[in-house]
Amino acid sequence: MDTIHKIGRRKTAVARIYLSEGKGNITINDREFDNYFTTDTLKYKVLQPLTLTDHQTSFDIKVKVFGGGITGQAEAIRLAISRAMVELDPENKSVLKSEGLMTRDPRMVERKKFGQKKARKKFQFSKR
């Protein structure tokens, strides 16, 4: 099997994964998976596409992720792994899509506008 390269995005986080055959090792930014994501919920999010397709120990995954916060990075990695699982076997798409793992979450932070305090909050209006 050749190395599969996929990209996942969430908010401002961008994750690039390189999936190859192996023993189930996950390396994120040259750090161990357990050292990078410390909470169980984030670990669950990253491993979710692998557990749904029964490939927990089939592949080694090397990840380069930047931007955003830790949760956005975890969900970007999850999307990239889901896309790689679909490329391996198109039958995985129905399983992952029903769990909502194949849709990119496009929500971004709204930009701040000039003449306002924040994106939507205005300065206090004084009538007199």
KEVEXVEX-540327 format. One record per residue (C-alpha): residue in three letters; chain; z, y, x; residue number from 1. Coordinates in nm, 4 decimals, m for minus. Each point is the difference from the previous one (the first is absolute). Layout:
N
(rec ALA; A; (Z; Y; X); NUM);
...
! end
This chain:
128
(rec MET; A; (0.0000; 0.0000; 0.0000); 1);
(rec ASP; A; (m0.0854; 0.3478; 0.1190); 2);
(rec THR; A; (0.2429; 0.2926; m0.0108); 3);
(rec ILE; A; (m0.0051; 0.1876; m0.3310); 4);
(rec HIS; A; (0.0495; 0.3770; 0.0116); 5);
(rec LYS; A; (0.1062; 0.1825; m0.3186); 6);
(rec ILE; A; (0.1395; 0.3430; m0.0871); 7);
(rec GLY; A; (0.2584; 0.0871; m0.2648); 8);
(rec ARG; A; (0.1162; 0.3447; m0.1061); 9);
(rec ARG; A; (0.2885; 0.1380; m0.2064); 10);
(rec LYS; A; (0.0812; 0.3727; m0.0262); 11);
(rec THR; A; (m0.0532; 0.1204; 0.3588); 12);
(rec ALA; A; (0.0698; m0.3369; 0.1664); 13);
(rec VAL; A; (m0.2929; m0.1912; 0.1495); 14);
(rec ALA; A; (0.0376; m0.3635; 0.1099); 15);
(rec ARG; A; (m0.2579; m0.1947; 0.2010); 16);
(rec ILE; A; (0.0588; m0.3741; 0.0202); 17);
(rec TYR; A; (m0.1567; m0.2644; 0.2198); 18);
(rec LEU; A; (0.0397; m0.3459; m0.1550); 19);
(rec SER; A; (m0.0597; m0.3111; 0.2075); 20);
(rec GLU; A; (0.1073; m0.3643; m0.0143); 21);
(rec GLY; A; (0.3492; m0.0643; 0.1318); 22);
(rec LYS; A; (0.3573; m0.0890; m0.0849); 23);
(rec GLY; A; (0.0973; 0.2871; m0.2312); 24);
(rec ASN; A; (0.0997; 0.2660; 0.2552); 25);
(rec ILE; A; (m0.0224; 0.3598; m0.1224); 26);
(rec THR; A; (m0.0016; 0.2834; 0.2554); 27);
(rec ILE; A; (0.0108; 0.3606; m0.1198); 28);
(rec ASN; A; (m0.0706; 0.2758; 0.2552); 29);
(rec ASP; A; (0.0888; m0.2439; 0.2832); 30);
(rec ARG; A; (0.3408; m0.0692; m0.1606); 31);
(rec GLU; A; (0.1289; m0.3096; m0.1752); 32);
(rec PHE; A; (m0.0281; m0.0075; m0.3792); 33);
(rec ASP; A; (0.3786; m0.0309; m0.0486); 34);
(rec ASN; A; (0.0680; 0.2944; 0.2319); 35);
(rec TYR; A; (m0.2516; 0.2301; m0.1666); 36);
(rec PHE; A; (0.0966; m0.0624; m0.3639); 37);
(rec THR; A; (0.3758; m0.0341; m0.0289); 38);
(rec THR; A; (0.0474; m0.0227; m0.3791); 39);
(rec ASP; A; (m0.0758; m0.3139; m0.1973); 40);
(rec THR; A; (m0.2063; 0.1831; m0.2636); 41);
(rec LEU; A; (m0.2433; 0.1337; 0.2602); 42);
(rec LYS; A; (m0.0298; m0.3449; 0.1601); 43);
(rec TYR; A; (m0.0671; m0.1488; m0.3434); 44);
(rec LYS; A; (m0.2715; 0.2580; m0.0701); 45);
(rec VAL; A; (m0.1821; m0.0766; 0.3251); 46);
(rec LEU; A; (0.0227; m0.3794; m0.0423); 47);
(rec GLN; A; (m0.0869; 0.0009; m0.3727); 48);
(rec PRO; A; (m0.3773; m0.0672; 0.0360); 49);
(rec LEU; A; (0.0680; m0.2807; 0.2492); 50);
(rec THR; A; (0.2546; m0.1721; m0.2253); 51);
(rec LEU; A; (m0.2214; 0.0273; m0.3095); 52);
(rec THR; A; (m0.2893; m0.1679; 0.1840); 53);
(rec ASP; A; (0.2230; m0.2526; 0.1878); 54);
(rec HIS; A; (m0.0947; 0.1204; 0.3504); 55);
(rec GLN; A; (0.3417; 0.0973; 0.1423); 56);
(rec THR; A; (m0.0407; m0.2005; 0.3224); 57);
(rec SER; A; (m0.3812; m0.0223; 0.0231); 58);
(rec PHE; A; (m0.0892; 0.3302; 0.1677); 59);
(rec ASP; A; (0.1128; 0.2379; 0.2723); 60);
(rec ILE; A; (m0.0231; 0.3615; m0.1094); 61);
(rec LYS; A; (m0.0147; 0.2969; 0.2366); 62);
(rec VAL; A; (0.0515; 0.3357; m0.1719); 63);
(rec LYS; A; (m0.0553; 0.3594; 0.1098); 64);
(rec VAL; A; (0.1482; 0.2383; m0.2548); 65);
(rec PHE; A; (0.0518; 0.3757; 0.0093); 66);
(rec GLY; A; (0.0778; 0.2873; m0.2335); 67);
(rec GLY; A; (0.2214; 0.0182; m0.3043); 68);
(rec GLY; A; (0.3459; m0.1449; m0.0415); 69);
(rec ILE; A; (0.1288; m0.3530; 0.0412); 70);
(rec THR; A; (m0.0655; m0.1003; m0.3646); 71);
(rec GLY; A; (m0.3521; 0.1414; 0.0016); 72);
(rec GLN; A; (m0.0697; m0.1884; 0.3225); 73);
(rec ALA; A; (0.1284; m0.3270; m0.1487); 74);
(rec GLU; A; (m0.2208; 0.0380; m0.3068); 75);
(rec ALA; A; (m0.3013; 0.0934; 0.2146); 76);
(rec ILE; A; (0.0510; m0.3187; 0.2026); 77);
(rec ARG; A; (0.0309; m0.1972; m0.3250); 78);
(rec LEU; A; (m0.3351; 0.1315; m0.1238); 79);
(rec ALA; A; (m0.1718; m0.0797; 0.3321); 80);
(rec ILE; A; (0.1374; m0.3569; 0.0013); 81);
(rec SER; A; (m0.1093; m0.0447; m0.3628); 82);
(rec ARG; A; (m0.3525; 0.1093; 0.0874); 83);
(rec ALA; A; (m0.0069; m0.2433; 0.2918); 84);
(rec MET; A; (0.1161; m0.2872; m0.2244); 85);
(rec VAL; A; (m0.2856; 0.0737; m0.2406); 86);
(rec GLU; A; (m0.2518; m0.0011; 0.2856); 87);
(rec LEU; A; (0.1303; m0.3406; 0.1099); 88);
(rec ASP; A; (m0.0250; m0.1510; m0.3470); 89);
(rec PRO; A; (m0.1435; 0.1969; m0.2965); 90);
(rec GLU; A; (0.2040; m0.2170; m0.2398); 91);
(rec ASN; A; (0.3143; 0.1785; 0.1239); 92);
(rec LYS; A; (m0.1180; 0.3202; m0.1676); 93);
(rec SER; A; (0.1059; m0.1049; m0.3509); 94);
(rec VAL; A; (0.3520; m0.0892; 0.1185); 95);
(rec LEU; A; (0.0461; 0.3234; 0.1976); 96);
(rec LYS; A; (m0.1620; 0.2242; m0.2607); 97);
(rec SER; A; (0.2286; m0.1279; m0.2758); 98);
(rec GLU; A; (0.2988; 0.1039; 0.2137); 99);
(rec GLY; A; (m0.1536; 0.3450; 0.0586); 100);
(rec LEU; A; (m0.0514; m0.0433; 0.3738); 101);
(rec MET; A; (m0.3729; 0.0753; 0.0106); 102);
(rec THR; A; (0.0194; 0.3582; m0.1314); 103);
(rec ARG; A; (0.0397; 0.2900; 0.2388); 104);
(rec ASP; A; (0.2670; 0.2449; m0.1114); 105);
(rec PRO; A; (m0.1757; 0.3386; 0.0250); 106);
(rec ARG; A; (0.3034; 0.2204; m0.0664); 107);
(rec MET; A; (0.0443; 0.2657; 0.2654); 108);
(rec VAL; A; (0.2313; 0.2969; 0.0382); 109);
(rec GLU; A; (m0.1468; 0.3027; m0.1725); 110);
(rec ARG; A; (m0.0637; 0.2884; 0.2354); 111);
(rec LYS; A; (0.2009; 0.3216; m0.0068); 112);
(rec LYS; A; (m0.1868; 0.2954; m0.1474); 113);
(rec PHE; A; (0.0247; 0.3579; 0.1267); 114);
(rec GLY; A; (0.2046; 0.2389; m0.2123); 115);
(rec GLN; A; (0.2251; m0.2875; m0.1077); 116);
(rec LYS; A; (0.3182; m0.1508; 0.1344); 117);
(rec LYS; A; (m0.1293; m0.3608; 0.0001); 118);
(rec ALA; A; (m0.2922; m0.1906; m0.1493); 119);
(rec ARG; A; (0.0967; 0.0821; m0.3590); 120);
(rec LYS; A; (0.3246; 0.1958; 0.0238); 121);
(rec LYS; A; (m0.0485; 0.3757; m0.0242); 122);
(rec PHE; A; (0.2056; 0.2882; 0.1341); 123);
(rec GLN; A; (0.2452; 0.1437; m0.2507); 124);
(rec PHE; A; (m0.1709; 0.2367; m0.2423); 125);
(rec SER; A; (0.1641; 0.3384; m0.0547); 126);
(rec LYS; A; (m0.1111; 0.1932; m0.3072); 127);
(rec ARG; A; (0.1666; 0.3262; 0.1065); 128);
! end
